[in-house]
């Protein structure tokens, strides 16, 4: 199980158990951090380094079952990086994830997990 998938499961559990806005923000923050870290790792494995860690946001959730994330960064050469991710069935033990990473509009990654242990 990848780090991002574990965080998605923790987010869902925390949201289900808490009902508290503070806990929801913390859990969504943990998910955004895991995605950001995973993108850094996967791009570095391809020889692509970023100026700094991607900044990620989560749009308003329409359902507990779907979690979206968007991240932006720049490569060392200054090219814009965009990460679009979604976890479907996030309210289950087996969420389905999908991530697309583009650099200056060119797709460089499309996969269902990010980071160490992804494969």
C-alpha positions, 0 to 999 in steps of 0.5 A: 500500500502506497503512502498516499493510499494510506493517507487517503484511508486515514483521511476517510477514517478521520472524517467518518469518526470526527465530524469536526471541521478542524479534523477535516482540515488536518486530514485533508492537509495530510493528504495534500502533503502526501501527494506533494511528497509523492510527486517530488519522489516520482519526478526525481526518479525521472531526473526532474527536480523542482525549485520547491515542494509543490503547493497543493489545494483541495477543492470543495468536496461534493461527496465523502467518496471523492477527494480531489487535489491540485498541486502546482510547482516549477522545475529548476528550469522554471517550467510550470508543473501541474498535478491533478489527482483524485481518489474515488471510493475514498470512503472505503478500504480500497480507494481508486486513485488517479494522478496526472502530472504535466510540465509546461503542458506536456504529460510526464506522469499518469498513474494510480499511485504516487511515491515510494512503494508505488508500482 
